[in-house]
Amino acid sequence: MATRAYRPRTRSRKAEATRARIKSAVRDLLADGTFHRATMEEVADRAAVSRATLYQHFRSRLDLIDAVCETFAENPALRELRELVVDPDPEVALDRTVASSVRFWASEDAVLAQLYGVAAIDPAAQDLVDRQRADRRSELERLVRNLEGADRLRPSARRALGLLLVLTSYETFQELRQAGLSARQVSATLRETARELILS
């Protein structure tokens, strides 16, 4: 009985290691700017697994993109963001939410630049971008409710949400980085702007 219990755990660890290699290969292809052209066979080659093994774990390109979502969920900046939006101090909640958004974009920039760049032609990438935007909007709605409940909103809740969506978007982050600002400068600029436009 002990032997039977041990074998599934070993297979599970092996399967997780294989899955991690595949996810790493997808991230590498994205960072190289070649994922949108890569076949499933090329992904398997990059991960050093057989095509059959790849298909055991991921049936399609959409599944591979979902795997990248899993790696995003492990990002400390994103995990922190989910907790910050309801900080009892509204000013801290706003400030740290904007800062964590910038930290997430900066830490995942190489991968996200490719996903956002090919979203118009790659349905799998578009699906990830759409889900990421919906998730961010949901978290920012929680922040706005927190600010509204503390009577700290300068504009209406609807306008505050719109401003936050713009200030914390990947496109805004990219625009400011391309204008020559460091990630730290982007964070400072956006936090100051958020305080000026949103807090009463």
C-alpha positions as a LaTeX table, in Angstrom:
\begin{tabular}{lrrr}
\hline
Residue & $x$ (\AA) & $y$ (\AA) & $z$ (\AA) \\
\hline
Met1 & 0.00 & 0.00 & 0.00 \\
Ala2 & 2.85 & 2.44 & 0.76 \\
Thr3 & 4.38 & 1.68 & $-2.67$ \\
Arg4 & 1.11 & 2.47 & $-4.43$ \\
Ala5 & 0.80 & 5.79 & $-2.60$ \\
Tyr6 & 4.38 & 6.69 & $-3.50$ \\
Arg7 & 4.15 & 6.11 & $-7.26$ \\
Pro8 & 1.40 & 8.64 & $-8.03$ \\
Arg9 & 3.31 & 11.32 & $-6.12$ \\
Thr10 & 6.44 & 10.53 & $-8.17$ \\
Arg11 & 4.49 & 10.72 & $-11.42$ \\
Ser12 & 2.87 & 13.90 & $-10.26$ \\
Arg13 & 6.25 & 15.51 & $-9.50$ \\
Lys14 & 7.56 & 14.35 & $-12.85$ \\
Ala15 & 4.46 & 15.66 & $-14.62$ \\
Glu16 & 4.81 & 19.01 & $-12.83$ \\
Ala17 & 8.48 & 19.22 & $-13.83$ \\
Thr18 & 7.53 & 18.51 & $-17.46$ \\
Arg19 & 4.76 & 21.07 & $-17.32$ \\
Ala20 & 7.17 & 23.65 & $-15.85$ \\
Arg21 & 9.65 & 22.99 & $-18.71$ \\
Ile22 & 6.90 & 23.50 & $-21.28$ \\
Lys23 & 5.74 & 26.74 & $-19.62$ \\
Ser24 & 9.33 & 27.95 & $-19.54$ \\
Ala25 & 9.71 & 27.16 & $-23.24$ \\
Val26 & 6.55 & 29.13 & $-24.06$ \\
Arg27 & 7.80 & 32.10 & $-22.02$ \\
Asp28 & 11.16 & 31.92 & $-23.85$ \\
Leu29 & 9.44 & 31.85 & $-27.24$ \\
Leu30 & 7.31 & 34.81 & $-26.23$ \\
Ala31 & 10.32 & 36.75 & $-24.98$ \\
Asp32 & 12.14 & 35.96 & $-28.24$ \\
Gly33 & 9.15 & 37.22 & $-30.20$ \\
Thr34 & 8.67 & 33.91 & $-32.00$ \\
Phe35 & 5.74 & 32.25 & $-30.21$ \\
His36 & 3.13 & 33.52 & $-32.67$ \\
Arg37 & 4.97 & 31.69 & $-35.48$ \\
Ala38 & 5.94 & 28.59 & $-33.49$ \\
Thr39 & 4.24 & 25.27 & $-34.12$ \\
Met40 & 3.35 & 22.86 & $-31.34$ \\
Glu41 & 6.28 & 20.74 & $-32.51$ \\
Glu42 & 8.66 & 23.68 & $-32.09$ \\
Val43 & 7.33 & 24.26 & $-28.58$ \\
Ala44 & 7.95 & 20.57 & $-27.81$ \\
Asp45 & 11.49 & 20.81 & $-29.19$ \\
Arg46 & 12.22 & 23.93 & $-27.11$ \\
Ala47 & 10.91 & 22.16 & $-23.98$ \\
Ala48 & 12.87 & 18.99 & $-24.83$ \\
Val49 & 9.75 & 16.82 & $-24.76$ \\
Ser50 & 8.03 & 14.74 & $-27.41$ \\
Arg51 & 5.00 & 16.06 & $-29.24$ \\
Ala52 & 2.92 & 13.35 & $-27.58$ \\
Thr53 & 4.08 & 14.53 & $-24.15$ \\
Leu54 & 3.29 & 18.14 & $-25.03$ \\
Tyr55 & $-0.23$ & 17.16 & $-26.11$ \\
Gln56 & $-0.73$ & 15.18 & $-22.89$ \\
His57 & $-0.32$ & 18.45 & $-20.99$ \\
Phe58 & $-1.58$ & 21.06 & $-23.45$ \\
Arg59 & $-3.97$ & 20.35 & $-26.31$ \\
Ser60 & $-3.67$ & 23.67 & $-28.12$ \\
Arg61 & $-1.94$ & 27.03 & $-28.34$ \\
Leu62 & $-4.72$ & 28.44 & $-26.17$ \\
Asp63 & $-3.81$ & 25.92 & $-23.47$ \\
Leu64 & $-0.18$ & 27.04 & $-23.75$ \\
Ile65 & $-1.21$ & 30.66 & $-23.27$ \\
Asp66 & $-3.28$ & 29.57 & $-20.26$ \\
Ala67 & $-0.09$ & 28.10 & $-18.87$ \\
Val68 & 1.54 & 31.52 & $-19.14$ \\
Cys69 & $-1.41$ & 32.89 & $-17.15$ \\
Glu70 & $-0.50$ & 30.39 & $-14.43$ \\
Thr71 & 2.99 & 31.87 & $-14.26$ \\
Phe72 & 1.52 & 35.38 & $-14.00$ \\
Ala73 & $-0.61$ & 34.28 & $-11.06$ \\
Glu74 & 2.60 & 33.35 & $-9.22$ \\
Asn75 & 4.08 & 36.84 & $-9.70$ \\
Pro76 & 4.46 & 38.51 & $-6.26$ \\
Ala77 & 3.39 & 41.92 & $-7.57$ \\
Leu78 & 0.12 & 40.49 & $-8.87$ \\
Arg79 & $-0.56$ & 38.53 & $-5.69$ \\
Glu80 & 0.08 & 41.66 & $-3.63$ \\
Leu81 & $-2.22$ & 43.72 & $-5.85$ \\
Arg82 & $-5.21$ & 41.55 & $-4.98$ \\
Glu83 & $-4.74$ & 42.30 & $-1.29$ \\
Leu84 & $-3.88$ & 46.00 & $-1.60$ \\
Val85 & $-7.10$ & 47.20 & $-3.19$ \\
Val86 & $-8.95$ & 46.77 & 0.10 \\
Asp87 & $-6.30$ & 48.28 & 2.40 \\
Pro88 & $-8.13$ & 50.19 & 5.16 \\
Asp89 & $-6.10$ & 53.32 & 4.36 \\
Pro90 & $-7.48$ & 54.49 & 0.98 \\
Glu91 & $-4.43$ & 56.57 & 0.12 \\
Val92 & $-2.15$ & 53.59 & 0.76 \\
Ala93 & $-4.48$ & 51.34 & $-1.25$ \\
Leu94 & $-4.38$ & 53.68 & $-4.24$ \\
Asp95 & $-0.66$ & 54.36 & $-4.07$ \\
Arg96 & 0.41 & 50.75 & $-3.66$ \\
Thr97 & $-2.08$ & 49.45 & $-6.24$ \\
Val98 & $-0.58$ & 51.71 & $-8.90$ \\
Ala99 & 2.97 & 50.81 & $-7.79$ \\
Ser100 & 2.22 & 47.06 & $-7.86$ \\
Ser101 & 0.69 & 47.37 & $-11.32$ \\
Val102 & 3.86 & 49.00 & $-12.63$ \\
Arg103 & 6.01 & 46.39 & $-10.88$ \\
Phe104 & 4.01 & 43.60 & $-12.53$ \\
Trp105 & 4.24 & 45.16 & $-16.01$ \\
Ala106 & 7.98 & 45.73 & $-15.58$ \\
Ser107 & 8.65 & 42.18 & $-14.38$ \\
Glu108 & 6.68 & 40.58 & $-17.24$ \\
Asp109 & 7.43 & 43.15 & $-19.97$ \\
Ala110 & 9.34 & 40.85 & $-22.34$ \\
Val111 & 6.48 & 38.34 & $-22.43$ \\
Leu112 & 3.62 & 40.84 & $-22.34$ \\
Ala113 & 5.07 & 42.96 & $-25.17$ \\
Gln114 & 4.80 & 39.93 & $-27.44$ \\
Leu115 & 1.33 & 38.90 & $-26.27$ \\
Tyr116 & $-0.09$ & 42.40 & $-26.63$ \\
Gly117 & 1.77 & 42.86 & $-29.90$ \\
Val118 & 0.31 & 39.78 & $-31.59$ \\
Ala119 & $-3.14$ & 39.86 & $-29.97$ \\
Ala120 & $-4.71$ & 41.17 & $-33.19$ \\
Ile121 & $-3.54$ & 38.14 & $-35.18$ \\
Asp122 & $-3.29$ & 35.41 & $-32.55$ \\
Pro123 & $-6.62$ & 34.38 & $-30.94$ \\
Ala124 & $-4.81$ & 32.72 & $-28.03$ \\
Ala125 & $-2.93$ & 35.92 & $-27.22$ \\
Gln126 & $-6.10$ & 38.00 & $-27.61$ \\
Asp127 & $-7.91$ & 35.70 & $-25.19$ \\
Leu128 & $-5.18$ & 36.17 & $-22.57$ \\
Val129 & $-5.17$ & 39.97 & $-23.02$ \\
Asp130 & $-8.96$ & 40.08 & $-22.71$ \\
Arg131 & $-8.94$ & 37.97 & $-19.55$ \\
Gln132 & $-6.10$ & 40.00 & $-18.06$ \\
Arg133 & $-8.00$ & 43.25 & $-18.72$ \\
Ala134 & $-11.20$ & 41.85 & $-17.19$ \\
Asp135 & $-9.31$ & 40.68 & $-14.11$ \\
Arg136 & $-7.61$ & 44.06 & $-13.69$ \\
Arg137 & $-10.91$ & 45.88 & $-14.09$ \\
Ser138 & $-12.47$ & 43.70 & $-11.39$ \\
Glu139 & $-9.65$ & 44.50 & $-8.94$ \\
Leu140 & $-9.84$ & 48.22 & $-9.73$ \\
Glu141 & $-13.62$ & 48.19 & $-9.16$ \\
Arg142 & $-12.89$ & 46.84 & $-5.68$ \\
Leu143 & $-10.42$ & 49.69 & $-5.12$ \\
Val144 & $-12.94$ & 52.30 & $-6.26$ \\
Arg145 & $-15.58$ & 50.86 & $-3.90$ \\
Asn146 & $-13.02$ & 51.06 & $-1.08$ \\
Leu147 & $-12.20$ & 54.69 & $-1.91$ \\
Glu148 & $-15.87$ & 55.57 & $-2.26$ \\
Gly149 & $-16.71$ & 53.92 & 1.06 \\
Ala150 & $-14.00$ & 56.02 & 2.73 \\
Asp151 & $-15.42$ & 59.17 & 1.06 \\
Arg152 & $-12.07$ & 59.83 & $-0.64$ \\
Leu153 & $-13.12$ & 59.96 & $-4.31$ \\
Arg154 & $-12.73$ & 63.30 & $-6.07$ \\
Pro155 & $-14.58$ & 62.31 & $-9.28$ \\
Ser156 & $-17.55$ & 59.97 & $-9.64$ \\
Ala157 & $-16.90$ & 56.26 & $-9.14$ \\
Arg158 & $-17.33$ & 55.67 & $-12.86$ \\
Arg159 & $-14.81$ & 58.36 & $-13.80$ \\
Ala160 & $-12.39$ & 57.17 & $-11.11$ \\
Leu161 & $-12.52$ & 53.66 & $-12.56$ \\
Gly162 & $-11.85$ & 54.99 & $-16.06$ \\
Leu163 & $-8.87$ & 56.99 & $-14.83$ \\
Leu164 & $-7.47$ & 54.00 & $-12.96$ \\
Leu165 & $-7.88$ & 51.75 & $-15.99$ \\
Val166 & $-5.82$ & 54.19 & $-18.04$ \\
Leu167 & $-3.20$ & 54.85 & $-15.34$ \\
Thr168 & $-2.60$ & 51.17 & $-14.60$ \\
Ser169 & $-2.78$ & 49.83 & $-18.17$ \\
Tyr170 & 0.08 & 48.05 & $-19.88$ \\
Glu171 & $-0.23$ & 50.50 & $-22.78$ \\
Thr172 & 0.37 & 53.46 & $-20.44$ \\
Phe173 & 3.34 & 51.67 & $-18.89$ \\
Gln174 & 4.81 & 51.00 & $-22.35$ \\
Glu175 & 4.22 & 54.56 & $-23.55$ \\
Leu176 & 6.06 & 56.05 & $-20.58$ \\
Arg177 & 8.91 & 53.53 & $-20.82$ \\
Gln178 & 9.31 & 54.35 & $-24.52$ \\
Ala179 & 9.41 & 58.04 & $-23.58$ \\
Gly180 & 12.56 & 57.24 & $-21.60$ \\
Leu181 & 11.24 & 56.91 & $-18.06$ \\
Ser182 & 12.60 & 54.13 & $-15.88$ \\
Ala183 & 10.13 & 51.76 & $-14.23$ \\
Arg184 & 10.71 & 53.65 & $-10.98$ \\
Gln185 & 9.96 & 56.98 & $-12.67$ \\
Val186 & 6.84 & 55.51 & $-14.30$ \\
Ser187 & 5.64 & 54.36 & $-10.90$ \\
Ala188 & 6.28 & 57.75 & $-9.27$ \\
Thr189 & 4.59 & 59.64 & $-12.12$ \\
Leu190 & 1.50 & 57.44 & $-12.14$ \\
Arg191 & 1.14 & 57.39 & $-8.36$ \\
Glu192 & 1.33 & 61.18 & $-8.18$ \\
Thr193 & $-1.16$ & 61.53 & $-11.04$ \\
Ala194 & $-3.55$ & 59.06 & $-9.42$ \\
Arg195 & $-3.48$ & 60.97 & $-6.13$ \\
Glu196 & $-4.09$ & 64.29 & $-7.89$ \\
Leu197 & $-6.95$ & 63.05 & $-10.09$ \\
Ile198 & $-8.71$ & 60.57 & $-7.83$ \\
Leu199 & $-8.31$ & 61.40 & $-4.13$ \\
Ser200 & $-10.39$ & 64.11 & $-2.48$ \\
\hline
\end{tabular}
